[in-house]
Each structure stands twice: as C-alpha cells, then as structure tokens.
C-alpha cells in the first residue's frame, strides 16, 4: 500500500520523466547555472533566505563585482532576454535573523531596484513563523526542491574539507563545512511546483500568474546531471499554517508518520533538527518491535546558531533519551558528521529514505514548527520497481558513504557482509568521521526550555502559549503511543504470535 495519498499525506502526485538527487551545494549551484542559461520564459524562486552576492563558482576572488554572483547573473539574463520573466519571492525575515546575515535578503531590494528582476519579500505568515519553502522552477519544465537557499555561507563539496578556500564569503572569511541535498525533477512534477510557486506569489502580491507554455523543443535539463530515477510518480507534500483565510495543511507531518510506520528494514534520516516528540514517539514504537527496522539519524553535532543551540539542541536531548530507552533491541544509532580533521559538518539537509522504497527530499525539519507553523515543501518518490528501488538504495548508500569517506558501493557491500546498515557503519567508520551523538547535560533552565519546546510551536494556536504547547504536543504523543500499541497487538494476533 502506498503512503503517498493526495489530500492526506501529500498535495498531489505528478509524473516526472527524470529525477536526480544533488548532494551538496557544488552540485546544486552548477545545476542552477546550467538551468538558468537555458531559461527562456520564466524563472520562479521561493526561498527562506537569499543573498545576491552568492557565488555559483567560488574558485577564487575576482573583486567586488564577481561575474558568477547570483544577482548579477539574474540581472544580465533579464536584460539579455526581454521575454524572460524572473521573480524571486523570499521570506521577509525577522530582524535578529537578517542582522546575522548582514541584513540580507532585505538589502537585496536595493540590489534589484530599477532592474527587470522582480524581487519581493513575503511576510504573509503568522507572527513568529517563517516561509521555509526552497523551490526554483525554470520554464515549468524543470524544478529544484530541497533544503538549500542561495546564500553566501552554503557552498561546499561532498569532501567537506577542513580548509577549503572556496567556502569564502564576501567578508573574506570562510564558513564551516556544510551538507545539503536538493532534488531536481522535470515534466508534470516540475509544472506542479510552478503552480505552488505561482500561488505563493499571488498570496504575497495579489498578482495572478499564468502557467508557462514553451514549445521550442529545447530541453531545460542540465546536460551534466545524470537522472537517478526515470518515469516515476513524484508527490508534493506541504505544510501551511492556519492564517487569515488559509486552512492549515499538515501533509508533511502525516507523511512522516506514515513513512515511519511503513518501514521494514531501515529508516534513514538526515536533518538540521530532531526536536519533535511526535516523530520521536513514532520511532520509539518501531524500536519496541522485535522485528522492527533499524533507525539511523544524522544531524549536526552542535547548532551554529546560539538560539538553535539553546532551544533545538536541548529539545533534541530529550528525544535522544526517549529513543535510547526504547531501543531494547539495539537498532537505533544517532551520529553527527565531521571533517577529516574532526571539525563539525553542519547538516542542513532534510531527507528521509525508507528501506529502498521511499525517498523524500524537502525543506521540513524534524521539529514541531515544520509540521504546522512554518510553510514547507518537499518531494517524495515511492516505488516497488526494482530499478527505482536499486537507485534509491544507491542514493542512500552514497550519502552515508560520503560521510565515512568511502563510496556508496563500499557501503552496499558492507551492508551485505555485516547484515545491515549498523554493522556496515561500524565496519567502515574506522576514522570516526561519523561521531556518536549523545544527549546533553542540562541545567534546570535547559530542562525547562526542552520540556516546553520554547521557540518551536506546533501551530498558530500555541505559538505564544508554551503551556498549551506542552499539553498539546504530549497529548498527541500519548494518542500516538496508544495507536501504536493497538497496531502492535493487532499485528501479533494476525501473525499468530
């Protein structure tokens, strides 16, 4: 049975002739440049953040007007191609966040003033929430979706080197190693992301945009990107908060719970945060099953933001304690990746791979707010086709292998040799580049922050009512635990145990 149900766990499903997984920003930025060079009618970008100084090919410093800066590329394209409509819709970030980013994206308005590029900041969300969708659509023919924004502190390669001068920022300082994942699709799946982006633009500006019709016979797909999947149905799942006339949408939260429930062998999670009691309880229920799946979690060792370290990292500690207590059969492992020299790699990807059957890439974090307070968007593929499953498995093994400093083929072989992913990681992790993630020691203040999930509301109704949030979140957890217990009892009766 499929977990991708339009109107429930996703918005809609649409076919894609090709789909590709882009691991780390070097791959994403080069693909973006190739796609923009082919754009003829429309470029639509949704983002949490945006900095026009972002360099797509940071191979050196060329002075204050680098030709590979994203802003200059867009302005040049708009001038060279009068029929090309370029629109950027970026969240109007709160002052503390914009201050940490040299007041971008706000300053980008001046950058694009008196140009043909249409730049708009979007604050059409509840107070305290953010627009977190990251989508780029070109001519309605191809589209990118995932966790990455076009910002100056994102670029890195899968090598995640200790020192890489290409990670240079406009301040001439180098940012930390960083891991991201994006997904690229074509066909009707790309057009559907165009529909989503146009609706966001309409809500933000009041201007309705028509779908793009292009029939010039030219393929917008970047020639250097090999498709990993062919002829697949792609689901689009969303989170939309209840706000003004908008009805709440929690497709991503539903899909996450259904995905966890459907797993047989391995649940692989990469995420910036791990702070949702509801998701932790769903995972704990699977760990309590004698024949349940292995669960592997990869997150950042320590959040780079002081606010996230204060809030999300402490809530994560409670989730880790819960899963360690539930792991009576020894199937749960949590890691944080490091560079070859031992520095923390910032994990900003948001993806889930279930067995070799389901792959999800998007913007949603494993916290409360991504399930009902912020706007989010993700793509999901589910298939029983042997070729598709083999390629999903290869994608997951390549991800794990790049953290370990080995190939995906080496991970695949080790899985077979050692009877599962945990044994494979133990065997290949000789340099300790995947370090075990342990709960933090917390003060009374830290325990209070974690218990009430400060900074991490579930939806608009509890955004400024921490007591209500705690009551509601853990009420949902109790309900989920009862459901899991009933499901396990039913399963035992059915199997004759």
C-alpha positions in Angstrom: 0.0 0.0 0.0 1.3 3.5 -0.9 1.9 6.1 1.8 1.5 8.9 -0.8 -2.2 9.8 -0.7 -3.2 13.1 -2.3 -5.3 15.1 0.1 -3.9 13.4 3.1 -0.1 12.8 3.1 0.6 14.9 0.0 -0.9 17.6 -2.1 -0.8 15.8 -5.4 1.3 13.3 -7.3 2.6 14.0 -10.8 4.8 12.1 -13.3 8.4 13.0 -13.9 10.4 11.6 -16.8 13.6 12.3 -14.8 14.6 12.9 -11.3 18.0 13.5 -9.7 19.4 13.8 -6.2 22.0 16.6 -5.8 24.3 16.0 -2.9 25.9 19.2 -1.5 25.8 22.7 -2.9 28.5 22.5 -5.5 26.2 20.1 -7.4 23.2 22.3 -6.9 24.8 25.6 -7.9 26.3 24.2 -11.1 22.9 22.7 -12.0 21.2 26.1 -11.2 23.6 27.9 -13.5 23.1 25.4 -16.3 19.3 25.7 -16.0 19.3 29.5 -15.9 21.4 29.5 -19.1 18.5 27.6 -20.8 15.7 29.6 -19.3 13.5 31.4 -21.9 10.2 32.3 -20.4 10.1 32.1 -16.6 12.3 31.7 -13.5 10.5 31.5 -10.2 12.4 31.2 -6.9 11.0 30.7 -3.4 13.4 30.9 -0.5 13.8 31.3 3.2 16.9 33.4 2.5 18.7 34.9 -0.4 21.9 36.9 -1.0 22.6 38.3 -4.5 26.3 38.1 -3.7 26.1 34.3 -3.6 28.8 32.9 -6.0 27.9 29.9 -8.0 31.5 29.0 -8.8 33.6 30.2 -5.9 37.0 29.2 -7.3 38.7 32.5 -6.3 38.1 36.1 -5.5 37.6 38.3 -8.6 37.0 41.6 -6.9 33.8 43.4 -5.7 31.9 42.5 -8.9 32.3 38.8 -9.4 30.6 37.8 -12.6 29.4 34.5 -11.0 27.3 36.2 -8.3 23.7 35.1 -8.5 22.4 38.6 -8.5 24.5 39.7 -11.5 23.6 36.6 -13.4 19.9 37.2 -12.9 20.1 40.9 -13.9 22.2 40.0 -17.0 19.7 37.4 -18.0 16.7 39.7 -17.6 18.4 42.3 -19.8 19.6 39.9 -22.5 16.2 38.1 -22.8 13.3 40.5 -22.8 10.8 37.6 -22.8 12.2 36.0 -19.6 10.2 36.8 -16.5 12.4 36.4 -13.4 10.6 36.6 -10.0 12.1 36.0 -6.5 9.9 35.6 -3.5 11.8 35.4 -0.3 10.7 35.4 3.3 10.8 38.8 5.0 13.0 37.6 7.9 12.8 38.9 11.4 15.4 41.5 12.5 17.6 39.1 14.5 17.9 36.7 11.6 18.5 39.4 9.0 21.1 41.0 11.2 23.0 37.8 11.4 23.1 37.8 7.5 24.3 41.4 7.0 20.6 42.3 6.6 20.0 40.2 3.6 17.6 39.4 2.0 16.2 42.9 2.8 19.2 44.6 1.2 18.5 42.7 -2.0 15.6 45.0 -2.8 18.1 47.8 -3.4 20.3 45.4 -5.5 17.4 44.7 -7.9 15.9 48.2 -7.9 15.5 49.6 -11.4 16.2 46.2 -13.0 13.9 43.8 -14.8 14.2 41.2 -12.0 11.0 41.2 -9.8 12.1 40.8 -6.2 9.6 40.6 -3.4 9.8 39.9 0.4 6.9 37.8 1.7 5.7 38.2 5.3 2.3 36.6 4.8 2.7 34.2 7.7 1.7 34.3 11.4 3.9 36.4 13.7 6.9 34.3 14.6 6.5 31.9 11.7 8.6 31.8 8.5 8.3 30.9 4.9 10.7 28.0 4.7 10.0 26.6 1.2 13.0 26.4 -1.1 11.9 25.9 -4.7 13.3 27.0 -8.1 11.3 26.5 -11.3 12.5 27.2 -14.8 10.0 27.5 -17.7 7.7 25.0 -15.9 9.9 22.3 -17.4 12.4 21.6 -14.6 12.3 22.4 -10.9 14.5 22.1 -7.8 13.2 21.5 -4.3 15.0 20.7 -1.0 16.7 22.4 1.9 19.2 24.8 0.3 19.0 28.6 -0.1 21.1 30.8 -2.4 23.2 32.3 0.4 26.9 33.1 0.8 27.5 30.5 3.5 26.1 27.4 1.8 28.7 26.3 -0.8 30.6 23.0 -0.1 31.6 19.7 -1.8 31.0 16.2 -0.6 34.6 16.1 0.6 33.7 18.5 3.4 37.4 19.5 3.7 38.8 21.0 6.9 40.0 24.1 5.0 38.6 25.0 1.6 39.2 28.5 0.3 36.2 28.1 -2.0 33.9 28.4 1.1 34.8 32.1 1.1 32.2 34.7 1.9 32.1 38.4 0.9 33.7 39.3 4.2 36.7 37.2 3.1 36.2 34.7 5.9 35.5 31.1 5.2 32.4 29.4 6.5 32.2 26.0 8.1 31.7 22.7 6.1 28.1 22.2 5.3 25.9 19.4 3.9 22.8 19.9 1.8 20.6 17.9 -0.5 18.3 19.0 -3.3 16.1 17.2 -5.7 15.6 18.0 -9.4 12.6 16.9 -11.4 11.1 17.6 -14.8 7.7 17.0 -16.5 4.4 17.5 -14.8 6.1 17.3 -11.4 8.0 20.5 -12.3 4.9 22.2 -13.5 3.1 21.4 -10.3 5.9 23.1 -8.3 5.4 26.0 -10.7 1.7 26.0 -9.7 2.7 26.1 -6.0 5.1 28.9 -6.6 2.6 31.0 -8.5 0.0 30.6 -5.8 2.6 31.8 -3.2 3.2 34.8 -5.5 -0.5 35.5 -5.7 -1.0 35.4 -2.0 2.0 37.7 -1.4 1.3 40.2 -4.2 -2.3 39.8 -5.3 -1.0 39.2 -8.8 -2.1 36.0 -10.6 0.4 34.5 -12.9 -0.4 32.1 -15.7 1.4 28.8 -16.3 4.2 28.9 -18.7 3.8 27.4 -22.2 7.0 26.7 -24.0 7.2 24.7 -27.2 10.7 25.4 -28.6 11.9 21.8 -28.4 14.8 22.7 -26.2 15.4 20.5 -23.1 16.0 22.6 -19.9 17.5 19.7 -18.0 21.2 20.4 -17.2 23.2 18.2 -19.5 25.8 17.3 -17.0 23.3 15.9 -14.4 22.5 12.2 -14.9 19.0 11.2 -13.9 18.9 8.8 -11.0 15.2 7.9 -11.5 13.2 7.7 -14.7 9.4 7.6 -15.2 8.4 8.0 -11.6 5.4 9.5 -9.8 6.5 12.4 -7.6 4.4 13.5 -4.7 4.5 17.1 -3.4 3.8 17.5 0.3 3.3 20.8 2.1 3.0 22.5 5.5 0.8 25.6 5.6 -0.2 27.3 8.9 -3.7 28.4 9.6 -3.5 32.1 8.8 -6.1 34.6 7.7 -8.2 32.7 5.2 -5.7 29.8 4.7 -6.7 26.4 6.1 -4.0 24.5 7.9 -2.1 21.9 5.9 0.0 19.2 7.7 0.7 16.8 4.8 4.4 16.5 5.7 3.7 15.6 9.3 1.2 13.0 8.2 3.6 11.6 5.6 6.4 11.4 8.1 4.4 9.3 10.5 3.1 7.1 7.7 6.6 6.6 6.3 7.9 5.5 9.7 5.0 3.1 10.1 5.7 1.6 6.7 9.4 0.9 7.2 10.5 -2.7 7.2 14.3 -2.7 7.3 15.8 0.8 7.7 14.7 4.3 8.4 17.4 6.7 7.4 17.0 10.4 8.5 19.2 13.4 7.8 18.0 16.7 9.3 19.0 20.0 10.7 17.0 19.4 13.9 15.5 16.5 15.8 13.1 18.0 18.2 9.6 16.6 17.5 8.1 14.4 20.3 5.5 13.1 17.9 8.2 11.8 15.5 10.3 10.5 18.3 7.4 8.6 19.7 6.6 7.1 16.3 10.3 6.0 16.0 10.2 4.6 19.6 7.2 2.5 18.7 9.1 0.9 15.9 12.1 0.3 18.1 9.9 -1.6 20.6 9.0 -4.2 17.9 11.2 -7.3 18.0 11.4 -7.4 14.2 11.2 -3.6 13.6 13.6 -1.6 11.3 17.0 -0.2 12.1 16.9 3.6 12.6 19.9 5.8 11.6 19.8 9.6 12.4 22.4 12.1 11.1 22.2 15.6 12.4 24.6 18.5 13.3 26.7 17.9 16.4 26.0 21.4 17.7 23.8 24.0 16.1 25.8 27.0 14.8 23.2 29.5 15.9 23.1 30.3 19.6 19.3 30.4 19.6 19.1 26.9 18.0 21.7 25.6 20.4 19.7 27.0 23.3 16.3 25.6 22.1 16.6 22.9 19.4 19.7 21.1 20.8 18.2 20.9 24.2 14.8 19.5 23.0 16.8 17.1 20.9 18.4 15.7 24.0 15.0 14.7 25.3 14.2 13.0 22.0 17.5 11.0 22.2 16.9 9.9 25.7 13.4 8.7 24.6 14.8 6.6 21.8 17.7 5.2 23.8 15.2 4.0 26.4 13.1 2.4 23.7 16.0 0.8 21.9 15.8 -2.6 23.7 16.9 -4.5 20.6 19.9 -2.2 19.7 18.7 -0.9 16.4 19.0 2.9 16.9 22.1 5.0 16.2 22.5 8.7 16.1 25.5 10.4 14.6 27.0 13.8 13.7 29.4 14.1 10.8 32.9 15.6 11.0 35.5 16.7 8.6 38.7 14.6 8.1 40.3 16.7 10.9 37.4 16.4 13.3 35.5 19.7 12.8 31.7 19.6 12.9 30.0 19.5 9.5 26.7 21.5 9.6 23.9 19.2 8.5 21.2 21.3 6.8 19.7 18.6 4.6 16.2 17.4 5.3 15.6 14.0 3.8 14.2 10.6 4.7 14.9 7.3 3.0 12.6 4.4 4.0 14.1 1.0 3.1 14.9 1.2 -0.6 11.3 2.1 -1.5 10.6 5.7 -0.3 12.9 8.8 -0.8 11.9 12.2 0.4 13.8 15.5 0.0 12.5 18.9 1.1 12.6 21.8 3.4 10.9 20.4 6.5 12.8 19.8 9.7 12.1 17.1 12.3 10.7 19.6 14.8 7.3 21.0 15.8 7.1 24.1 13.7 7.8 22.4 10.4 4.7 20.3 10.9 2.2 23.1 11.3 3.7 26.6 11.9 6.0 27.4 9.0 5.5 26.9 5.3 7.3 23.9 3.9 7.5 21.9 0.7 9.0 18.5 -0.1 9.2 15.9 -2.9 8.7 12.2 -2.4 9.0 9.1 -4.5 7.7 5.7 -3.6 8.1 2.7 -5.9 8.2 -1.1 -6.0 10.0 -1.1 -9.3 13.3 -3.0 -9.0 15.3 -0.4 -10.9 13.9 2.6 -8.9 14.5 0.8 -5.6 18.1 0.0 -6.6 18.7 3.6 -7.3 17.1 4.8 -4.1 19.3 2.4 -2.2 22.4 3.7 -4.1 21.4 7.3 -3.2 21.2 6.5 0.5 24.4 4.4 0.5 26.2 7.2 -1.3 25.0 9.7 1.3 26.3 7.6 4.2 29.5 6.7 2.3 30.4 10.4 1.7 30.3 11.0 5.5 32.5 8.0 6.0 35.0 8.9 3.3 34.2 5.9 1.1 32.0 5.1 -1.9 28.4 4.1 -1.9 29.4 0.7 -3.3 31.6 0.1 -0.3 28.6 0.8 2.0 26.4 -1.5 -0.1 28.9 -4.3 0.2 29.4 -3.8 3.9 25.6 -4.0 4.4 25.6 -7.4 2.8 28.7 -8.5 4.7 27.6 -7.4 8.1 23.9 -7.9 7.9 22.6 -4.4 8.0 23.4 -0.7 8.0 24.5 -0.5 11.6 27.1 -3.2 11.1 28.2 -1.6 7.9 28.7 1.8 9.5 30.7 0.3 12.4 32.9 -1.5 10.0 33.6 1.5 7.7 33.7 4.2 10.4 37.4 3.5 11.2 38.3 7.2 11.3 35.4 8.1 13.4 34.1 10.7 10.9 30.5 9.8 12.0 30.7 10.6 15.7 28.0 9.2 18.1 25.5 11.8 19.1 24.7 11.8 22.9 22.2 13.8 24.9 23.4 17.0 26.5 23.8 17.5 30.2 21.3 20.3 31.0 20.7 22.8 33.7 17.3 23.4 35.2 16.8 26.2 32.7 17.8 23.9 29.8 15.3 21.3 31.1 12.5 23.9 31.2 13.3 25.0 27.6 13.3 21.4 26.4 10.1 20.5 28.2 8.1 23.4 26.8 9.8 23.4 23.4 10.4 27.1 23.5 10.9 28.5 20.0 9.3 25.5 18.5 5.5 25.9 18.3 3.3 23.2 16.7 0.9 25.6 15.1 -0.6 29.1 15.4 -2.8 28.2 18.4 0.2 27.5 20.7 2.7 29.9 19.2 2.7 32.2 22.2 1.3 29.7 24.8 4.1 27.4 25.9 1.9 25.7 28.5 -0.7 24.9 25.9 2.1 23.7 23.5 3.4 21.2 26.1 -0.1 19.9 26.9 -1.0 19.6 23.2 2.3 18.1 22.0 2.4 15.4 24.7 -1.3 14.8 24.3 -0.6 13.9 20.6 2.3 11.7 21.8 0.0 9.8 24.1 -2.6 9.3 21.4 0.1 8.1 19.0 1.5 5.7 21.6 -1.9 4.2 22.2 -2.4 3.8 18.4 1.0 2.1 18.1 0.2 -0.2 20.9 -3.1 -1.2 19.3 -1.4 -1.7 16.0 1.2 -3.9 17.5 -1.4 -6.0 19.3 -3.4 -6.4 16.0 -0.2 -7.4 14.3 0.6 -10.1 16.9 -2.9 -11.5 16.6 -2.7 -11.6 12.8 0.7 -13.3 12.8 -0.4 -15.8 15.4 2.1 -14.6 18.0 
